[in-house]
Amino acid sequence: MADQQLVTLKSRLTIGNLLLFAGIATALATGYVVFRWDILGGVLAALLWGAVAFLIVLFRRPEMGMLVAVAYSFVLPFFGREIVSVPFGIGVEGLLVISWIAALFNASEADWRHVRNDLVGLTLLWFLISVLQVANPSGASVMGWVQELRGAALHALLIIPLVFLVFNKERHLNIFLVLIIALSVLAALNGLRQLRIGLLPGEQAFLEQVASTHLIWGKLRVFSFYTDAGMFGASQAHIALVALILCFGPYKVWVRVLLLIAGGILLYGMLISGTRGALFVLVFGAFSAIFLFKNFKVLTLGLIMGICALAFLKYTHIGSGNYHIYRLRTALDPQDASLNLRFQNQQILNDHLKNKPFGEGLGVIGTWGHEYNSDKFISTIEPDSYWVKVWAMYGVVGLTIWFCMMLYIQGKCGGYIWRIRDPGLRIKLIALLAGTVGIFVSSYGNEVINRIPASLVVYVSWALIYLGPKMDSERR
């Protein structure tokens, strides 16, 4: 015990020395920038001191880095559009790396046993497979591989073990739920501003670049803070599902009312995005939640309600005078031109990848394919699906491994939830898993599960569900 206390004391002294050094350096830097750049220097100095204050809090409470990274991922594209000269994209990795450093400085207080599990093992395995793709014989650009690696594997590797180390209490789960619901409601309100009031300069410039996909029949597909309307709609449906499932929890009436209002706002945000694939987030997520309730009456009632809702969209024209409802209804039309174009592209890819079981490497298709591998035929084909993108990059071998991993993780999460006895905790974990199932299925129609903020929310959700039995035992 004495040795452990001594190690803890030495760790704190080391942190104190580092923070003292950082404070002195910041004070000197503040004097210089104010003298050198006047008012701008004052702004930079304020930002500098804000960063120091954040670091002080972070090294005392490493879990704050996780929360700030998740919050930052929601608004990152907005800053990227409005302040184009600043590389905001690297901020997510930066926050996570700093959080890891803070966690390691507090390593003596962490329980490393939580990290030794199959979720972390599978995450590491997929990262190694992704790293090996740099040697893919197709000769893809290394820079394209670097950019794709971030969303395909690096974020998961940085986030999931970190959750087990510093974000493993039920109070962290509660804060996480409040954070993602609040930020999503804010995004919905910002989307309403885009629709009713107008666009900011950066948003207008972005719309001019993507008018073919975001101005349909003269109607704006709202994208809010997100990278595009597809990501906005899927994320809104994801968090709407979480909020609405939580309404069934054993909570106070005012909490459930607020959750119901939030769910309604988020469903409206989903509608104005014009993202048809978001419907499948709700459908498959809701069915998985009903199954996890293990209640025959709820299961039967939920199935009936779900079938009636789909039948309403498929076999009636009620509400089609509203553009947003009409566009959502086209998601169930098998003759839809966009859907058939995707099938044609998949057939082209099938012919191209026949003799390439390991694909053509990371960054060869989609956004990074256009930018770094435009000389390759495969970069001219739009994947329009993360499942298809994995197939193109990793080949049929990689797609099989990835798909089996996804099914295993979500099945294992379901098994953990069935063991939870506390009803309040159980409903929270059901909401998180239902959301991840919806995002996984909808990724067949769009790139969702590999892009922020949905990717970060999914990774944190999996880790928190794995921690469910620990939280449940602590309650009892």
HELIX and SHEET records of a PDB file:
HELIX    1   1 ALA A    2  ARG A   60  1                                  59    
HELIX    2   2 GLU A   63  GLU A   82  1                                  20    
HELIX    3   3 PHE A   88  ILE A   90  5                                   3    
HELIX    4   4 GLY A   91  PHE A  105  1                                  15    
HELIX    5   5 ALA A  107  GLU A  109  5                                   3    
HELIX    6   6 TRP A  112  VAL A  115  5                                   4    
HELIX    7   7 ASP A  118  LEU A  132  1                                  15    
HELIX    8   8 GLN A  133  ALA A  135  5                                   3    
HELIX    9   9 VAL A  142  LEU A  149  1                                   8    
HELIX   10  10 ARG A  150  LEU A  154  3                                   5    
HELIX   11  11 HIS A  155  VAL A  166  1                                  12    
HELIX   12  12 GLU A  170  ARG A  196  1                                  27    
HELIX   13  13 PRO A  201  GLN A  209  1                                   9    
HELIX   14  14 ALA A  211  HIS A  214  1                                   4    
HELIX   15  15 ALA A  229  LEU A  246  1                                  18    
HELIX   16  16 VAL A  253  SER A  273  1                                  21    
HELIX   17  17 ALA A  278  LEU A  292  1                                  15    
HELIX   18  18 PHE A  296  TYR A  315  1                                  20    
HELIX   19  19 TYR A  323  ARG A  329  1                                   7    
HELIX   20  20 THR A  330  LEU A  332  5                                   3    
HELIX   21  21 ALA A  337  HIS A  352  1                                  16    
HELIX   22  22 THR A  367  TYR A  372  1                                   6    
HELIX   23  23 PHE A  377  THR A  380  5                                   4    
HELIX   24  24 TYR A  386  ARG A  419  1                                  34    
HELIX   25  25 PRO A  423  SER A  442  1                                  20    
HELIX   26  26 ALA A  454  TYR A  466  1                                  13    
HELIX   27  27 GLY A  468  ARG A  475  1                                   8    
SHEET    1   A 2 LEU A 215  ILE A 216  0                                        
SHEET    2   A 2 LYS A 219  LEU A 220 -1                                        
END                                                                             
